[in-house]
């Protein structure tokens, strides 16, 4: 009995250390524009996130948007987060935020500001943690808080300086993001393989902090 318990604990810890990956396709109408992956790796009281996406639009001419983000949380608090947005290979926006034990320092496109409010929910976490109505989420890319508003069962809208996004969740995991921009409307739609893993709870949403 004791041996079985040890094996079970080891399996759970090993799976957490290996991490979890969510895969999405970027869709406009019936056409695929690109892909996005969101990874979460858990190790004791530390959680790391990594987001990568590549989307190609064709409006009179073709342009490709590459986005990457990495972040690290300890005991549920954001310690550091980096985002980088490129258009056709050229940097459009870059941000880094880090916590030094007393305050956060944000470097947004070379301009530095500080803040003391604790950040426990940032853009990196929204794919694995369903928000609540009225919940604030911090975006280093914009250097500000934004607010989730419930518009249906497990459906929320989020207004950003770039436009409106609508998030849909299943079992605490984001399965679709509808994006409304001046130049286009498109959606990040979870792939069938990832959706099966979410529905069968092989991938579980919510905070995974170990105290």
Buried (B, 14 or more C-beta within 10 A) or exposed (E): EEEEEEEEEEEEBEEBEEBBBBBBBBBBEEEEBBBBBBBBBBEEEBBBBBBBBBBBBEEEEEEBBBBBBBBBBBEBEBBBBBBBBBEEEEEEBBBBBBBEEEEBBBBBEEEEEEBEEEBBBBBBBBBBBBBEEEBBBBBBBBBEBBBBEBEEEBBBBBEBEEBEBBBBBBBBBBBBBBBBEEEBEBBBBBBEEBBEBBEEEEBEBEBBBEE
